[in-house]
Amino acid sequence: MSSEALTGLTESHLSNVLIGQKHFLIHSDIQRDLLALYSAACEAGFNFHIASGFRSFERQKTIWNNKFRGISPILSKESQPLDPDSLSEIEKVNAILRWSALPGGSRHHWGTDFDIYDRDAIAQGETLQLEPWEYLSGIKPLFISG
């Protein structure tokens, strides 16, 4: 894979594939396996949805910058919101890295990394947060408004 593909600067290595009711850009080499996973999950009663797939460098940069600027929350390892004003720049960077890769360093750039969930497991009226309480037992949910 080219360095541009690895860092999210091109989409030339990707195919546009319909999965469920949405199209996703995925790496051509995994298309058949991802579709097989989708079919097997559906047959097993898992309401297979992809929350996030391919991200360009620019999209990852927006996610990163929104956290660094305090527009989006920065979470601790316990999924608790941190006060960005109380963190030094290096503490802020390390806290963001806990949950978000640097632009150019995300596997989402490759078109092989996906955030998958069972839509039926999300309570009606709730929004997917992609936090540990949604997939690990014994962790209590934290809801952040805004």
N, C-alpha and C positions, 0 to 999 in steps of 0.2 A: 504494500500500500504506500502511496506517495506521502511525503511529509504534509502536503496540503490536505490530503484526506485524513491523516491522523490528527490534524489540528483543527479540523472543521472549516477550512478555508475553501473547500470545494465539495460539490455534491456528485461529482462524476462517477464515483464508485457505488452509488446508491440506485435502488429501484423504487418506484412508487407502487406500493402494494396495498390493496384493500384488505383490511383485517377487521372483521365485524362490519361496522357501518362507517368507518373512517379510513382514510388513506394515510400511510406512513412511508417515510423514506427509510429503507433498510438496506444493509449491505447485501449485494446480490448473492454472495456465497451462503448466506443463512436463510434466504427466503423460504426454501422448501422446509427446513427444520422449524422455523417459526410458525409457518402455516400448519404443520403437523402438531406442534405444541398447542396451537389455538384449537384445532379440531379435537384433540385428546382432552383438553381442559373442558371444552363445551360438552363433550360426551360424558364426562365425569360429574357434570353439574356445576362446574366452576364458570361463573359469568365473566369470562376473560375480557379484560379491557386494558389498554395501554394508556397510562397517564402521561407518559413522556417517552419519546424515542430520540431520533436524531436531533441534535442541536448544533447549529452553526457556531462558529467562533463568536460572532456578534451576539447571538442569543445568550451564550454562556457568559459573555462579558456583561451583558445587561443584568443577568441574575447576580453576578458577582458585585457589580458596581451598586446595584440597589441595596444589597446587604451592607456594603462598606459605607454607603452614604446614609444608612439608617432608614431607607425607604421601605425595605423588607426586613423582617425580624432576623436577628442572629440568635441561634439557639445554642444552649449549653449541651453537654453530652447527655444531660437528663431531659432534653427537649424543653428546657425552660428558657424564656426570653432573657437575653442579656441587655444591659444598658450600654449601647455603643459609646456613649459619652464617657463612661467610666473605664473604658479600655484604651490602652496604648495602641498605637498603630500595629505593632507586632502581635499583641494579644488579639486584636480584632481580626487580623489576617489568619491567625491560628484557629480562632473560633469559627470563622467562615469556612476554612478548609475542612473542618470536622464534617460538614454536610455538603459542601459544594466544591467541585474541582476548579482549579484555575482555568481561565479561558485558554484553549490550546492543549489542555491536559485532561479533558473529560473523555471517557470512553463513549459517551453519547455522540461525539464527533464521528466515530467510526461507523455508526449505523448498526451496531451490534449490541448496544446496551439499551435496555428498556425498563421502565418502571411499570410493572404489571400488577393488577389487583383484581379482586372479585367484586364486581359492582354490587352484588347482593349482600356483601358483608358490610357495606357502608349504610348506616341508618338513614332512613328517609329524612331529608332536610339537612343532613350533614354534608360537609365538603371534604373530599380526600385531602389529607395533609402530607402524606408520605412520611409519616413519623413512626417510630418503633411501636407505639401503643396500638397501631393499626395491624401489626402483624406478629407481635410477641405477646404471649399471655403474661399476666401479672403486672403489666404496665398500665397505669391509669392515663386516660386521655387528657390532653391539654388543648383547650380551644382558645385560639387567639382571634380576637375580632379585628376587623379592618383588613 
